[in-house]
Amino acid sequence: MPTPSHADHLEELRRKVDKRLAELAVQVAGRDAGLSDAIASALTSGGKRLRPLLTAVVCEDLGGPLAPAIDAGCAAEMVHTASLILDDLPCMDDAQMRRGQPTTHRAFGEDTAILAAIALLAGAFSILSTLRGTDAVTRNELARILSGAVGTCGLVGGQFRDLRGGAGAEGADPEAVNALKTGALIGASVAMGAAIARADTMRKRALADFAEHLGQAFQLYDDLLDSSGDPLVIGKDIGKDAAKSTFLRQEGATGTQVRLNHHLDAAHATLESVFGRDCRMSSALDGVFQGQPALIVRKRRVEGVSLS
C-alpha cells in the first residue's frame, strides 16, 4: 500500500490531471452539439488516469517540471480515450459499457463516436506541438514518441492482431499483442516524462524496461478481470476476450497470475534501480492493482525490505 504521504501526493496529482483534462476537453470539443458532448463525456468520465500519472510522476521524480508533464500526460490520456472509443465499436469489441457508463457509440451514435476519437487524436498532438515549458527539440521528441505508440508499431498494430488473432490463430503471440496494444502507450507515457526531465540514456533505458513490464502486467490483470471481475465494479463489459488468444486462455488463471506477479516484481525492481526503494512511482504502481478481492496480486512491502 502507498504510504500516506505518497498517497496524498498521487491523489493531488490525479486532481490536477482531471482538472486539466476538463479544460482541454473544452478546447478540443468545439461547438457542435452532440459531437462536443461525446468528446467531453468520453474524456472526463473517469478512469485510473494511469498514463498521465506515469508521465507526471516520472518527470517529477527525475527533477523535471510538472506543468508540461501533466499536459503531455493528458495528451497520452486523450489517445487512450480515443482508442477505447474505437475499441468499443460494434465492428471491433461491440462493448456496451465503459467506465460505468454507456459506451460512446451507444450514447451518441457510431458516426459521432468515430469523429470524437479522431478529434481526440488530433487534440493530443496539438497539445504536444504547443507545449509550454519545453523547447522545440523536446516537443519534436514527444510527438515522435506518442506517434510511435499510436501507429502500426503500437495501438493500431496491436488492435489489428488482437482482432485477427483468435484462439486458434496460427502463431498467435499474446505477449506481442500485449506489448503493442497496451504496453506501447504506457511506454510512451513514461518516455515522455523522461524526455521532459532530460533524463540520461541509462535512466531512459531502465524506465523503458519498467514500462515494458508494467504494460504486460496491466494487460494480464485486465484479462483476469475480463474473466472473473464484476462489471459493476470495474465499469465495463466482461467476457469480451474469451475467444481471443490470451495467456488466460492458454495457461489458465493460475499461470496468468504467476506471469502477472513476475512482471510486477520486475517492474518494482527496475524502479528501485532508478529511484530507490520507497519511491512515488512504486506507490502508484501498487495502487493500480488494488480493488479486486477475487484476484491475489502481490504488493511491494512499504518498508522496502523486499518484493513480497
C-alpha positions in Angstrom: 0.0 0.0 0.0 1.2 3.5 -0.7 2.5 5.4 2.3 0.1 8.3 3.4 2.5 11.0 2.0 2.8 9.2 -1.3 -1.0 8.5 -1.5 -1.8 12.2 -0.8 0.7 13.4 -3.4 -0.7 11.0 -6.0 -4.3 12.0 -5.2 -3.3 15.6 -5.6 -1.7 14.9 -9.0 -4.8 13.0 -10.1 -7.0 16.0 -9.2 -4.6 18.2 -11.2 -4.9 15.8 -14.2 -8.7 15.7 -14.0 -8.9 19.5 -13.8 -6.5 19.9 -16.8 -8.4 17.2 -18.8 -11.7 19.1 -18.2 -10.0 22.3 -19.5 -8.6 20.5 -22.6 -12.0 18.9 -23.3 -13.5 22.3 -23.8 -10.7 23.2 -26.2 -11.0 20.0 -28.2 -14.8 19.6 -28.2 -15.7 22.6 -30.4 -19.2 24.0 -30.6 -21.2 21.3 -32.4 -23.8 19.9 -30.0 -23.6 16.1 -29.9 -20.0 15.9 -31.0 -18.8 18.2 -28.3 -20.8 16.3 -25.7 -19.4 13.0 -26.9 -15.8 14.2 -26.7 -16.3 15.8 -23.2 -18.1 12.7 -21.9 -15.5 10.3 -23.1 -12.6 12.3 -21.8 -13.9 13.3 -18.4 -16.0 10.3 -17.4 -13.3 8.9 -15.0 -10.7 6.2 -15.2 -7.5 5.4 -13.4 -5.5 8.2 -15.2 -2.6 5.8 -15.2 -0.9 7.3 -18.2 -0.8 11.0 -17.2 0.2 10.0 -13.7 3.1 8.0 -15.1 4.3 10.9 -17.2 3.9 13.4 -14.3 5.5 11.2 -11.5 8.4 10.0 -13.7 9.2 13.6 -14.8 8.8 15.0 -11.2 11.0 12.3 -9.7 13.7 12.9 -12.2 13.7 16.6 -11.3 11.7 17.9 -14.3 8.9 20.5 -14.5 5.5 19.3 -13.5 3.2 21.5 -15.7 4.4 20.3 -19.1 4.5 16.8 -17.9 0.8 16.9 -16.9 -0.1 18.3 -20.3 1.9 15.6 -22.1 0.3 13.0 -19.9 -3.1 14.4 -20.8 -2.2 14.1 -24.4 -1.5 10.4 -23.8 -4.8 10.1 -22.0 -6.6 11.6 -25.0 -5.0 9.0 -27.2 -6.0 6.3 -24.7 -9.6 7.6 -24.6 -9.7 7.6 -28.4 -8.5 4.0 -28.6 -11.2 3.0 -26.1 -13.9 4.6 -28.2 -12.7 2.8 -31.3 -12.1 -0.5 -29.4 -15.8 -0.5 -28.2 -17.3 -0.1 -31.6 -19.6 -2.8 -33.0 -17.1 -3.7 -35.7 -14.4 -4.3 -33.0 -15.4 -5.5 -29.5 -19.0 -4.3 -29.6 -18.9 -3.2 -25.9 -21.9 -1.8 -24.2 -20.4 -0.2 -21.1 -17.2 1.7 -20.4 -16.2 3.4 -17.1 -19.6 2.7 -15.7 -21.5 4.5 -18.5 -22.8 3.5 -21.9 -20.1 3.4 -24.5 -19.7 6.5 -26.7 -21.3 4.8 -29.8 -24.3 3.7 -27.7 -24.8 7.1 -26.2 -24.1 9.3 -29.3 -24.1 7.0 -32.3 -21.3 5.3 -34.2 -20.6 8.2 -36.6 -20.2 10.6 -33.7 -18.0 8.2 -31.8 -15.6 7.8 -34.7 -15.4 11.6 -35.2 -14.9 12.1 -31.5 -12.0 9.7 -31.5 -10.3 11.4 -34.4 -10.8 14.8 -32.7 -9.1 13.5 -29.5 -6.2 12.1 -31.5 -5.8 15.5 -33.3 -6.1 17.3 -30.0 -3.4 15.2 -28.4 -0.8 16.2 -31.0 -1.9 19.8 -30.9 -1.1 19.8 -27.2 2.4 18.4 -27.7 3.2 20.9 -30.6 2.4 23.9 -28.3 3.7 22.5 -25.0 4.8 25.3 -22.8 7.9 24.9 -20.7 9.8 22.9 -23.3 12.0 23.6 -26.3 11.3 22.7 -29.9 13.7 19.7 -29.8 11.8 18.2 -26.8 8.4 18.9 -28.4 9.5 17.1 -31.6 10.7 14.1 -29.4 7.4 14.0 -27.6 5.5 13.9 -30.9 7.8 11.2 -32.2 7.3 9.1 -29.0 3.5 9.4 -29.0 3.0 8.9 -32.7 5.1 5.7 -32.5 2.8 4.4 -29.8 -0.3 5.0 -32.0 0.7 3.5 -35.3 1.3 0.0 -36.7 4.1 -0.5 -34.2 1.7 0.4 -31.3 -2.0 0.7 -30.7 -3.1 0.2 -34.4 -0.9 -2.9 -34.9 -1.9 -4.4 -31.5 -5.6 -3.9 -32.1 -5.4 -5.5 -35.6 -3.5 -8.5 -34.2 -6.0 -8.7 -31.3 -9.0 -8.8 -33.7 -7.4 -11.3 -36.1 -5.6 -13.4 -33.5 -8.4 -15.7 -32.4 -7.8 -18.6 -30.1 -7.0 -20.9 -33.0 -4.9 -18.4 -34.9 -1.6 -19.9 -36.1 1.4 -18.2 -34.5 -0.8 -16.1 -32.1 1.5 -14.4 -29.6 -0.3 -12.8 -26.6 2.9 -11.2 -25.3 3.5 -9.4 -28.6 -0.2 -8.2 -28.8 0.0 -7.0 -25.2 3.2 -5.1 -25.9 1.6 -3.3 -28.8 -2.0 -2.8 -27.7 -1.3 -1.9 -24.0 2.4 -1.6 -23.5 3.2 0.9 -26.3 1.1 3.8 -24.8 2.3 3.0 -21.3 5.8 3.1 -22.6 5.2 6.4 -24.4 3.8 7.9 -21.2 6.9 7.0 -19.2 9.2 8.0 -22.0 7.6 11.5 -22.4 8.1 12.1 -18.6 11.8 11.2 -19.0 12.2 13.3 -22.1 10.7 16.4 -20.5 13.0 15.9 -17.5 16.0 15.4 -19.9 16.9 12.1 -18.3 20.2 10.5 -19.3 20.3 7.4 -21.6 20.8 4.9 -18.8 17.7 6.0 -17.0 15.7 6.2 -20.1 16.6 2.6 -20.9 15.8 1.4 -17.4 12.4 3.2 -17.5 11.7 1.6 -20.8 12.2 -1.8 -19.2 9.9 -0.8 -16.3 7.2 0.3 -18.7 7.5 -2.9 -20.7 6.9 -5.0 -17.6 4.1 -2.7 -16.4 2.4 -3.0 -19.8 2.5 -6.7 -19.7 1.2 -6.8 -16.1 -1.6 -4.4 -16.8 -2.9 -6.4 -19.7 -2.7 -9.7 -17.7 -4.6 -8.0 -14.9 -7.2 -6.8 -17.4 -7.5 -10.3 -18.8 -8.2 -11.7 -15.3 -10.8 -9.0 -14.7 -12.4 -9.8 -18.1 -12.8 -13.4 -16.9 -13.8 -13.0 -13.2 -14.3 -9.3 -12.5 -17.6 -7.7 -11.6 -18.8 -5.4 -14.4 -20.5 -3.1 -11.9 -17.1 -2.7 -10.0 -14.7 -2.4 -13.0 -17.2 -0.4 -15.0 -17.1 -2.3 -18.3 -18.3 -5.4 -20.1 -16.6 -8.7 -19.2 -16.1 -11.8 -21.3 -15.2 -9.8 -24.4 -11.8 -11.6 -24.7 -13.0 -15.2 -24.1 -12.4 -16.2 -27.8 -9.1 -14.4 -28.2 -5.6 -15.8 -27.9 -4.6 -14.6 -24.4 -2.4 -16.1 -21.7 -5.5 -16.6 -19.7 -6.9 -18.9 -22.3 -3.5 -20.7 -22.9 -2.3 -21.0 -19.3 -5.4 -20.5 -17.1 -5.9 -18.1 -14.2 -3.0 -19.6 -12.1 -0.5 -19.4 -14.9 -1.7 -15.8 -15.8 -1.3 -14.8 -12.1 2.2 -16.2 -12.0 3.1 -14.1 -15.1 1.4 -11.0 -13.6 3.4 -11.2 -10.4 6.7 -11.8 -12.3 6.2 -8.6 -14.3 5.2 -6.7 -11.2 8.3 -7.8 -9.4 10.5 -6.9 -12.3 8.8 -3.5 -12.7 9.4 -2.7 -9.0 13.0 -3.9 -9.2 13.7 -1.7 -12.2 12.1 1.3 -10.5 14.3 0.8 -7.4 17.4 0.8 -9.6 16.5 4.3 -10.8 14.7 6.0 -7.8 15.5 3.8 -4.8 13.1 1.6 -2.8 10.4 3.9 -1.4 9.6 6.0 -4.4 6.3 7.5 -5.5 6.3 5.6 -8.8 6.3 2.3 -6.9 3.4 3.6 -4.7 1.5 4.5 -7.9 2.2 1.1 -9.4 0.8 -0.7 -6.3 -2.3 1.4 -6.4 -3.1 0.3 -10.0 -3.6 -3.3 -9.0 -5.8 -2.8 -6.0 -9.6 -3.2 -5.5 -10.3 -6.7 -6.8 -10.7 -9.2 -4.0 -11.1 -12.1 -6.5 -7.5 -11.6 -7.6 -4.4 -12.0 -5.4 -1.8 -9.6 -6.5 1.4 -9.4 -4.5 2.2 -6.0 -3.2 5.6 -4.5 -2.5 6.2 -4.0 1.2 6.1 -0.4 2.2 9.2 -0.7 4.4 11.1 -1.6 1.2 12.8 -4.7 2.5 11.8 -6.9 -0.3 9.3 -7.6 -3.1 6.7 -9.9 -1.4 
